[in-house]
Amino acid sequence: LTMASHSIRKKLLAGVAGLAIGLGAASANAALLGVSSILISNAGVPDGWLQVAEFEAYELGTGTNVALAATASAPDSWNGFSTPDKAIDGNTDGNFFNQSVFHEGNPRTGDTLTITLAAVTDLSGFAIYGRTDCCSARDVYNIDFLDAAGATLFSATDVDATAGSDHVARFQFPSQQVPAPGVLALFGLGALLLGARTALRRARLSA
Protein backbone atom coordinates (compact mmCIF):
# COMPACT_ATOMS: atom_id res chain seq x y z
CA LEU A 1 0.00 0.00 0.00
CA THR A 2 1.09 3.58 -0.63
CA MET A 3 1.40 6.09 2.20
CA ALA A 4 -1.74 7.82 0.87
CA SER A 5 -3.86 4.68 0.95
CA HIS A 6 -2.54 3.77 4.42
CA SER A 7 -3.57 7.21 5.69
CA ILE A 8 -7.01 6.82 4.17
CA ARG A 9 -7.45 3.44 5.87
CA LYS A 10 -6.52 4.97 9.24
CA LYS A 11 -9.07 7.76 8.78
CA LEU A 12 -11.71 5.24 7.77
CA LEU A 13 -11.14 3.16 10.91
CA ALA A 14 -11.26 6.26 13.09
CA GLY A 15 -14.51 7.36 11.45
CA VAL A 16 -16.10 3.95 11.95
CA ALA A 17 -15.05 3.93 15.61
CA GLY A 18 -16.56 7.36 16.12
CA LEU A 19 -19.83 6.31 14.55
CA ALA A 20 -19.94 3.19 16.71
CA ILE A 21 -19.49 5.31 19.82
CA GLY A 22 -22.30 7.59 18.62
CA LEU A 23 -24.61 4.63 18.08
CA GLY A 24 -23.87 3.32 21.57
CA ALA A 25 -24.53 6.69 23.15
CA ALA A 26 -27.86 6.99 21.35
CA SER A 27 -29.15 3.69 22.68
CA ALA A 28 -27.84 4.43 26.19
CA ASN A 29 -29.78 7.70 26.31
CA ALA A 30 -33.21 6.17 25.76
CA ALA A 31 -35.64 8.65 27.30
CA LEU A 32 -38.22 11.31 26.58
CA LEU A 33 -36.42 14.51 25.63
CA GLY A 34 -37.46 18.12 26.14
CA VAL A 35 -40.44 17.73 28.50
CA SER A 36 -41.94 21.01 29.72
CA SER A 37 -45.32 20.00 31.19
CA ILE A 38 -47.42 16.94 32.01
CA LEU A 39 -51.19 16.60 31.76
CA ILE A 40 -52.99 13.96 33.84
CA SER A 41 -56.63 13.02 33.38
CA ASN A 42 -58.92 10.21 34.49
CA ALA A 43 -59.07 7.42 31.91
CA GLY A 44 -62.82 7.16 32.34
CA VAL A 45 -63.21 4.38 34.92
CA PRO A 46 -65.43 3.97 36.75
CA ASP A 47 -67.02 7.34 37.49
CA GLY A 48 -64.71 10.01 36.09
CA TRP A 49 -63.35 11.47 39.33
CA LEU A 50 -59.71 12.55 39.03
CA GLN A 51 -57.62 11.91 42.14
CA VAL A 52 -53.82 11.68 42.32
CA ALA A 53 -51.87 10.93 45.47
CA GLU A 54 -48.44 11.68 43.96
CA PHE A 55 -46.72 12.06 40.60
CA GLU A 56 -42.97 11.63 40.18
CA ALA A 57 -40.93 12.49 37.06
CA TYR A 58 -37.35 11.21 36.95
CA GLU A 59 -34.63 13.27 35.31
CA LEU A 60 -32.46 11.39 32.83
CA GLY A 61 -29.02 10.64 34.23
CA THR A 62 -29.60 11.78 37.80
CA GLY A 63 -32.88 10.02 38.64
CA THR A 64 -33.98 13.18 40.47
CA ASN A 65 -37.73 13.58 40.93
CA VAL A 66 -38.11 16.95 39.20
CA ALA A 67 -41.85 17.05 39.93
CA LEU A 68 -40.97 18.19 43.46
CA ALA A 69 -39.79 21.51 42.02
CA ALA A 70 -42.70 21.84 39.59
CA THR A 71 -46.02 23.64 39.93
CA ALA A 72 -49.42 21.95 39.71
CA SER A 73 -52.78 23.38 38.68
CA ALA A 74 -56.34 22.18 38.02
CA PRO A 75 -59.73 23.82 37.42
CA ASP A 76 -60.99 22.94 40.90
CA SER A 77 -60.47 20.74 43.95
CA TRP A 78 -62.76 18.96 46.40
CA ASN A 79 -61.69 21.13 49.34
CA GLY A 80 -58.80 23.16 50.67
CA PHE A 81 -56.96 20.02 51.74
CA SER A 82 -57.00 18.31 48.33
CA THR A 83 -55.49 21.00 46.13
CA PRO A 84 -53.29 20.26 43.05
CA ASP A 85 -50.04 20.76 44.98
CA LYS A 86 -50.85 17.60 46.97
CA ALA A 87 -49.92 15.60 43.86
CA ILE A 88 -46.31 16.82 43.90
CA ASP A 89 -45.55 17.33 47.60
CA GLY A 90 -43.44 14.18 48.04
CA ASN A 91 -46.11 12.42 50.13
CA THR A 92 -47.09 9.04 48.62
CA ASP A 93 -49.38 8.10 51.51
CA GLY A 94 -52.50 7.99 49.32
CA ASN A 95 -54.95 8.55 52.17
CA PHE A 96 -57.34 11.37 51.33
CA PHE A 97 -58.12 12.00 55.00
CA ASN A 98 -54.42 12.52 55.72
CA GLN A 99 -54.56 15.49 53.34
CA SER A 100 -52.14 13.89 50.90
CA VAL A 101 -54.27 13.46 47.75
CA PHE A 102 -55.29 15.86 44.99
CA HIS A 103 -59.03 15.41 44.33
CA GLU A 104 -60.96 17.35 41.71
CA GLY A 105 -64.12 19.21 42.67
CA ASN A 106 -66.56 17.86 40.09
CA PRO A 107 -66.77 14.48 38.33
CA ARG A 108 -67.20 13.77 34.61
CA THR A 109 -66.00 17.24 33.58
CA GLY A 110 -62.82 16.05 31.89
CA ASP A 111 -60.63 17.99 34.29
CA THR A 112 -56.88 17.83 33.86
CA LEU A 113 -54.15 18.11 36.46
CA THR A 114 -51.33 20.10 34.85
CA ILE A 115 -47.79 19.76 36.17
CA THR A 116 -45.40 22.38 34.83
CA LEU A 117 -41.72 21.60 35.31
CA ALA A 118 -39.35 24.29 36.53
CA ALA A 119 -37.24 23.82 33.38
CA VAL A 120 -37.40 21.80 30.18
CA THR A 121 -36.11 18.38 31.19
CA ASP A 122 -35.15 15.03 29.67
CA LEU A 123 -36.98 12.26 31.53
CA SER A 124 -36.17 8.58 31.93
CA GLY A 125 -39.54 7.60 33.40
CA PHE A 126 -42.29 8.42 35.86
CA ALA A 127 -44.44 7.02 38.66
CA ILE A 128 -48.00 7.85 39.65
CA TYR A 129 -49.65 6.94 42.95
CA GLY A 130 -53.38 6.46 43.44
CA ARG A 131 -55.65 6.76 46.44
CA THR A 132 -55.39 3.96 49.02
CA ASP A 133 -58.20 4.59 51.53
CA CYS A 134 -61.15 4.55 49.11
CA CYS A 135 -62.30 4.43 45.53
CA SER A 136 -58.99 3.25 44.10
CA ALA A 137 -60.74 1.89 40.98
CA ARG A 138 -60.68 5.52 39.79
CA ASP A 139 -56.90 5.51 39.68
CA VAL A 140 -56.44 4.74 36.00
CA TYR A 141 -54.93 7.65 34.12
CA ASN A 142 -54.15 9.13 30.74
CA ILE A 143 -50.90 11.09 30.89
CA ASP A 144 -49.59 13.42 28.16
CA PHE A 145 -46.06 14.84 28.06
CA LEU A 146 -45.68 18.17 26.26
CA ASP A 147 -42.73 20.20 25.02
CA ALA A 148 -42.24 23.94 25.57
CA ALA A 149 -44.40 24.75 22.51
CA GLY A 150 -47.28 22.66 23.83
CA ALA A 151 -46.83 19.82 21.35
CA THR A 152 -47.39 16.28 22.61
CA LEU A 153 -44.17 14.29 22.89
CA PHE A 154 -45.65 11.12 24.34
CA SER A 155 -49.01 9.83 25.60
CA ALA A 156 -49.41 7.05 28.15
CA THR A 157 -52.98 5.75 28.21
CA ASP A 158 -54.81 3.61 30.76
CA VAL A 159 -51.96 3.82 33.28
CA ASP A 160 -53.24 1.59 36.08
CA ALA A 161 -52.30 2.54 39.65
CA THR A 162 -54.93 0.36 41.35
CA ALA A 163 -52.85 -2.70 42.21
CA GLY A 164 -50.79 -3.50 45.29
CA SER A 165 -50.78 -1.98 48.74
CA ASP A 166 -49.03 1.21 47.61
CA HIS A 167 -51.24 1.78 44.52
CA VAL A 168 -48.43 2.88 42.20
CA ALA A 169 -47.71 2.53 38.50
CA ARG A 170 -44.15 2.97 37.26
CA PHE A 171 -43.13 3.59 33.65
CA GLN A 172 -39.81 3.64 31.82
CA PHE A 173 -39.84 5.51 28.52
CA PRO A 174 -39.06 3.27 25.52
CA SER A 175 -35.92 3.76 23.49
CA GLN A 176 -37.85 4.73 20.35
CA GLN A 177 -38.71 8.04 21.99
CA VAL A 178 -35.11 9.17 21.37
CA PRO A 179 -34.57 10.91 18.00
CA ALA A 180 -32.84 8.57 15.60
CA PRO A 181 -29.13 9.53 15.47
CA GLY A 182 -28.33 5.84 15.18
CA VAL A 183 -30.15 5.60 11.88
CA LEU A 184 -28.44 8.74 10.64
CA ALA A 185 -25.11 7.32 11.71
CA LEU A 186 -25.72 4.19 9.63
CA PHE A 187 -26.34 6.34 6.57
CA GLY A 188 -23.17 8.26 7.41
CA LEU A 189 -21.23 5.02 7.72
CA GLY A 190 -22.38 3.98 4.25
CA ALA A 191 -21.35 7.33 2.80
CA LEU A 192 -17.99 7.12 4.57
CA LEU A 193 -17.30 3.65 3.16
CA LEU A 194 -18.21 4.75 -0.37
CA GLY A 195 -15.99 7.81 -0.08
CA ALA A 196 -13.09 5.79 1.26
CA ARG A 197 -13.43 3.22 -1.52
CA THR A 198 -13.29 6.00 -4.13
CA ALA A 199 -10.30 7.63 -2.44
CA LEU A 200 -8.41 4.32 -2.28
CA ARG A 201 -9.05 3.70 -5.99
CA ARG A 202 -7.72 7.17 -6.85
CA ALA A 203 -4.66 6.63 -4.65
CA ARG A 204 -3.83 3.39 -6.46
CA LEU A 205 -4.22 5.05 -9.88
CA SER A 206 -1.94 7.92 -8.94
CA ALA A 207 0.72 5.68 -7.35
C-alpha positions as CSV (number, residue, x, y, z in Angstrom):
1,L,0.0,0.0,0.0
2,T,1.1,3.6,-0.6
3,M,1.4,6.1,2.2
4,A,-1.7,7.8,0.9
5,S,-3.9,4.7,1.0
6,H,-2.5,3.8,4.4
7,S,-3.6,7.2,5.7
8,I,-7.0,6.8,4.2
9,R,-7.5,3.4,5.9
10,K,-6.5,5.0,9.2
11,K,-9.1,7.8,8.8
12,L,-11.7,5.2,7.8
13,L,-11.1,3.2,10.9
14,A,-11.3,6.3,13.1
15,G,-14.5,7.4,11.5
16,V,-16.1,4.0,11.9
17,A,-15.0,3.9,15.6
18,G,-16.6,7.4,16.1
19,L,-19.8,6.3,14.6
20,A,-19.9,3.2,16.7
21,I,-19.5,5.3,19.8
22,G,-22.3,7.6,18.6
23,L,-24.6,4.6,18.1
24,G,-23.9,3.3,21.6
25,A,-24.5,6.7,23.1
26,A,-27.9,7.0,21.3
27,S,-29.1,3.7,22.7
28,A,-27.8,4.4,26.2
29,N,-29.8,7.7,26.3
30,A,-33.2,6.2,25.8
31,A,-35.6,8.6,27.3
32,L,-38.2,11.3,26.6
33,L,-36.4,14.5,25.6
34,G,-37.5,18.1,26.1
35,V,-40.4,17.7,28.5
36,S,-41.9,21.0,29.7
37,S,-45.3,20.0,31.2
38,I,-47.4,16.9,32.0
39,L,-51.2,16.6,31.8
40,I,-53.0,14.0,33.8
41,S,-56.6,13.0,33.4
42,N,-58.9,10.2,34.5
43,A,-59.1,7.4,31.9
44,G,-62.8,7.2,32.3
45,V,-63.2,4.4,34.9
46,P,-65.4,4.0,36.8
47,D,-67.0,7.3,37.5
48,G,-64.7,10.0,36.1
49,W,-63.4,11.5,39.3
50,L,-59.7,12.5,39.0
51,Q,-57.6,11.9,42.1
52,V,-53.8,11.7,42.3
53,A,-51.9,10.9,45.5
54,E,-48.4,11.7,44.0
55,F,-46.7,12.1,40.6
56,E,-43.0,11.6,40.2
57,A,-40.9,12.5,37.1
58,Y,-37.4,11.2,37.0
59,E,-34.6,13.3,35.3
60,L,-32.5,11.4,32.8
61,G,-29.0,10.6,34.2
62,T,-29.6,11.8,37.8
63,G,-32.9,10.0,38.6
64,T,-34.0,13.2,40.5
65,N,-37.7,13.6,40.9
66,V,-38.1,17.0,39.2
67,A,-41.8,17.1,39.9
68,L,-41.0,18.2,43.5
69,A,-39.8,21.5,42.0
70,A,-42.7,21.8,39.6
71,T,-46.0,23.6,39.9
72,A,-49.4,22.0,39.7
73,S,-52.8,23.4,38.7
74,A,-56.3,22.2,38.0
75,P,-59.7,23.8,37.4
76,D,-61.0,22.9,40.9
77,S,-60.5,20.7,43.9
78,W,-62.8,19.0,46.4
79,N,-61.7,21.1,49.3
80,G,-58.8,23.2,50.7
81,F,-57.0,20.0,51.7
82,S,-57.0,18.3,48.3
83,T,-55.5,21.0,46.1
84,P,-53.3,20.3,43.1
85,D,-50.0,20.8,45.0
86,K,-50.9,17.6,47.0
87,A,-49.9,15.6,43.9
88,I,-46.3,16.8,43.9
89,D,-45.6,17.3,47.6
90,G,-43.4,14.2,48.0
91,N,-46.1,12.4,50.1
92,T,-47.1,9.0,48.6
93,D,-49.4,8.1,51.5
94,G,-52.5,8.0,49.3
95,N,-55.0,8.6,52.2
96,F,-57.3,11.4,51.3
97,F,-58.1,12.0,55.0
98,N,-54.4,12.5,55.7
99,Q,-54.6,15.5,53.3
100,S,-52.1,13.9,50.9
101,V,-54.3,13.5,47.7
102,F,-55.3,15.9,45.0
103,H,-59.0,15.4,44.3
104,E,-61.0,17.4,41.7
105,G,-64.1,19.2,42.7
106,N,-66.6,17.9,40.1
107,P,-66.8,14.5,38.3
108,R,-67.2,13.8,34.6
109,T,-66.0,17.2,33.6
110,G,-62.8,16.0,31.9
111,D,-60.6,18.0,34.3
112,T,-56.9,17.8,33.9
113,L,-54.2,18.1,36.5
114,T,-51.3,20.1,34.9
115,I,-47.8,19.8,36.2
116,T,-45.4,22.4,34.8
117,L,-41.7,21.6,35.3
118,A,-39.4,24.3,36.5
119,A,-37.2,23.8,33.4
120,V,-37.4,21.8,30.2
121,T,-36.1,18.4,31.2
122,D,-35.2,15.0,29.7
123,L,-37.0,12.3,31.5
124,S,-36.2,8.6,31.9
125,G,-39.5,7.6,33.4
126,F,-42.3,8.4,35.9
127,A,-44.4,7.0,38.7
128,I,-48.0,7.9,39.6
129,Y,-49.6,6.9,42.9
130,G,-53.4,6.5,43.4
131,R,-55.6,6.8,46.4
132,T,-55.4,4.0,49.0
133,D,-58.2,4.6,51.5
134,C,-61.2,4.6,49.1
135,C,-62.3,4.4,45.5
136,S,-59.0,3.2,44.1
137,A,-60.7,1.9,41.0
138,R,-60.7,5.5,39.8
139,D,-56.9,5.5,39.7
140,V,-56.4,4.7,36.0
141,Y,-54.9,7.6,34.1
142,N,-54.2,9.1,30.7
143,I,-50.9,11.1,30.9
144,D,-49.6,13.4,28.2
145,F,-46.1,14.8,28.1
146,L,-45.7,18.2,26.3
147,D,-42.7,20.2,25.0
148,A,-42.2,23.9,25.6
149,A,-44.4,24.7,22.5
150,G,-47.3,22.7,23.8
151,A,-46.8,19.8,21.3
152,T,-47.4,16.3,22.6
153,L,-44.2,14.3,22.9
154,F,-45.7,11.1,24.3
155,S,-49.0,9.8,25.6
156,A,-49.4,7.1,28.2
157,T,-53.0,5.7,28.2
158,D,-54.8,3.6,30.8
159,V,-52.0,3.8,33.3
160,D,-53.2,1.6,36.1
161,A,-52.3,2.5,39.7
162,T,-54.9,0.4,41.3
163,A,-52.8,-2.7,42.2
164,G,-50.8,-3.5,45.3
165,S,-50.8,-2.0,48.7
166,D,-49.0,1.2,47.6
167,H,-51.2,1.8,44.5
168,V,-48.4,2.9,42.2
169,A,-47.7,2.5,38.5
170,R,-44.2,3.0,37.3
171,F,-43.1,3.6,33.7
172,Q,-39.8,3.6,31.8
173,F,-39.8,5.5,28.5
174,P,-39.1,3.3,25.5
175,S,-35.9,3.8,23.5
176,Q,-37.8,4.7,20.3
177,Q,-38.7,8.0,22.0
178,V,-35.1,9.2,21.4
179,P,-34.6,10.9,18.0
180,A,-32.8,8.6,15.6
181,P,-29.1,9.5,15.5
182,G,-28.3,5.8,15.2
183,V,-30.2,5.6,11.9
184,L,-28.4,8.7,10.6
185,A,-25.1,7.3,11.7
186,L,-25.7,4.2,9.6
187,F,-26.3,6.3,6.6
188,G,-23.2,8.3,7.4
189,L,-21.2,5.0,7.7
190,G,-22.4,4.0,4.3
191,A,-21.3,7.3,2.8
192,L,-18.0,7.1,4.6
193,L,-17.3,3.7,3.2
194,L,-18.2,4.7,-0.4
195,G,-16.0,7.8,-0.1
196,A,-13.1,5.8,1.3
197,R,-13.4,3.2,-1.5
198,T,-13.3,6.0,-4.1
199,A,-10.3,7.6,-2.4
200,L,-8.4,4.3,-2.3
201,R,-9.1,3.7,-6.0
202,R,-7.7,7.2,-6.9
203,A,-4.7,6.6,-4.7
204,R,-3.8,3.4,-6.5
205,L,-4.2,5.1,-9.9
206,S,-1.9,7.9,-8.9
207,A,0.7,5.7,-7.3
